[in-house]
């Protein structure tokens, strides 16, 4: 399957912040604080991307994450407002199981998986996060599961 390059300028993307983490580094003079963030962008019509950013303040780390996410857009196959078939996504210790749901069910998912589903335009989905609850691994595992979708 060939990977076609998707340009961010072709879509009207909306940003969703998944997680912001405060990190610190202990140095001679005390502690240096910084922020790490993970952001998902999507057009609510099957095009989504995620990115991470680190900086000394929150706004700069989020801006870096958005810029990174716009460079990594993918197109997923949707069946109306749900996915085509069940899929297992794995990344590191993160493991996500996605199942299509009938109309009117809504998105039954937690944390990062819910944000990704909404950014992609999925309105009916059943999801279960197994093992790790680390947002970085959950985002990557969810993207793995969504990329497995074939019509």
C-alpha positions as CSV (number, residue, x, y, z in Angstrom):
1,X,0.0,0.0,0.0
2,X,1.5,3.3,-1.0
3,X,1.7,6.2,1.4
4,X,0.4,9.3,-0.3
5,X,1.7,12.6,1.2
6,X,-1.1,14.6,2.6
7,X,-0.8,18.4,2.8
8,X,-2.1,20.2,5.9
9,X,-3.1,23.2,3.8
10,X,-5.7,21.0,1.9
11,X,-7.8,20.6,5.1
12,X,-9.4,22.7,7.8
13,X,-7.9,21.0,10.8
14,X,-9.0,21.3,14.4
15,X,-6.5,20.8,17.2
16,X,-7.2,18.8,20.4
17,X,-4.8,18.6,23.3
18,X,-4.5,15.1,24.6
19,X,-2.0,15.6,27.4
20,X,0.4,18.2,28.9
21,X,3.1,16.9,31.3
22,X,5.3,19.1,33.5
23,X,8.9,17.7,33.6
24,X,11.8,18.9,35.7
25,X,15.5,18.6,35.5
26,X,17.5,19.0,38.7
27,X,20.6,21.2,38.2
28,X,23.1,22.9,40.5
29,X,20.9,26.0,41.0
30,X,17.7,24.1,41.7
31,X,15.1,22.7,39.3
32,X,14.4,23.6,35.7
33,X,10.8,23.1,34.7
34,X,9.6,22.4,31.2
35,X,6.5,21.0,29.5
36,X,5.9,18.1,27.2
37,X,2.6,18.0,25.2
38,X,0.8,15.7,22.8
39,X,-1.7,17.0,20.4
40,X,-4.1,15.4,17.8
41,X,-5.3,17.3,14.7
42,X,-8.1,16.2,12.5
43,X,-10.7,17.5,9.9
44,X,-13.5,15.3,11.4
45,X,-13.7,13.5,8.1
46,X,-11.1,10.8,8.3
47,X,-7.9,12.8,8.2
48,X,-5.9,12.8,11.4
49,X,-2.4,13.3,12.8
50,X,-0.6,13.5,16.1
51,X,2.5,15.3,17.3
52,X,4.6,15.9,20.4
53,X,6.4,19.0,21.5
54,X,8.6,20.1,24.4
55,X,9.4,23.6,25.5
56,X,9.9,25.7,28.6
57,X,6.3,27.0,28.6
58,X,3.0,25.4,27.7
59,X,2.1,27.6,24.7
60,X,5.4,26.9,22.9
61,X,5.2,23.1,23.5
62,X,1.6,23.0,22.2
63,X,2.6,25.0,19.1
64,X,5.4,22.7,18.4
65,X,3.2,19.7,18.8
66,X,0.6,21.1,16.4
67,X,3.3,21.9,13.9
68,X,4.6,18.3,14.2
69,X,1.0,16.8,13.9
70,X,0.3,18.8,10.7
71,X,3.4,17.1,9.1
72,X,2.2,13.6,10.0
73,X,-1.4,13.4,8.6
74,X,-2.9,10.1,7.6
75,X,-6.2,9.3,5.9
76,X,-8.3,6.5,7.5
77,X,-11.1,4.5,5.9
78,X,-14.4,5.1,7.6
79,X,-17.8,3.4,7.1
80,X,-20.2,6.2,7.5
81,X,-19.7,7.4,11.0
82,X,-17.9,4.3,12.4
83,X,-15.0,2.0,11.4
84,X,-15.1,-1.0,9.1
85,X,-14.1,-3.9,11.4
86,X,-12.6,-4.7,14.8
87,X,-8.9,-3.9,15.2
88,X,-6.1,-4.3,17.7
89,X,-3.5,-1.6,18.0
90,X,-0.3,-1.9,19.9
91,X,2.6,0.4,20.7
92,X,5.0,-0.3,23.5
93,X,3.0,-1.3,26.5
94,X,-0.1,0.4,25.1
95,X,-2.8,-1.9,23.7
96,X,-6.1,-0.6,22.3
97,X,-9.0,-2.7,21.0
98,X,-11.5,-0.9,18.6
99,X,-14.9,-2.2,17.5
100,X,-17.5,-0.7,15.2
101,X,-20.7,0.3,16.9
102,X,-24.3,0.7,15.6
103,X,-25.7,4.1,14.9
104,X,-26.7,6.0,18.1
105,X,-24.2,4.3,20.3
106,X,-21.7,7.2,20.5
107,X,-18.0,7.0,21.3
108,X,-17.6,4.6,24.2
109,X,-13.9,5.1,24.8
110,X,-11.6,6.7,27.4
111,X,-8.9,9.4,27.3
112,X,-6.7,9.6,24.3
113,X,-8.8,7.2,22.2
114,X,-12.0,9.3,22.6
115,X,-10.1,12.5,21.5
116,X,-8.7,10.8,18.4
117,X,-12.1,9.3,17.4
118,X,-13.7,12.7,17.7
119,X,-10.9,14.4,15.7
120,X,-11.3,11.7,13.0
121,X,-15.1,12.2,12.8
122,X,-16.0,8.8,14.2
123,X,-19.3,9.1,15.9
124,X,-20.0,5.5,16.9
125,X,-17.2,3.4,18.4
126,X,-16.5,0.9,21.1
127,X,-13.0,0.9,22.5
128,X,-11.1,-0.8,25.3
129,X,-7.7,0.3,26.5
130,X,-5.7,-2.6,27.9
131,X,-2.5,-2.6,29.8
132,X,-0.8,0.8,29.9
133,X,-2.6,4.1,30.4
134,X,0.3,6.2,29.2
135,X,-1.2,8.8,26.8
136,X,1.8,8.7,24.4
137,X,1.5,4.9,24.0
138,X,-2.3,5.0,23.8
139,X,-2.2,7.6,21.0
140,X,0.3,5.6,18.9
141,X,-1.6,2.3,19.6
142,X,-4.9,3.9,18.5
143,X,-3.3,5.2,15.3
144,X,-2.0,1.7,14.7
145,X,-5.5,0.3,15.0
146,X,-7.0,2.9,12.8
147,X,-4.4,2.4,10.0
148,X,-5.4,-1.3,9.8
149,X,-8.9,-0.3,8.6
150,X,-9.7,-1.7,5.1
151,X,-13.0,-1.3,3.3
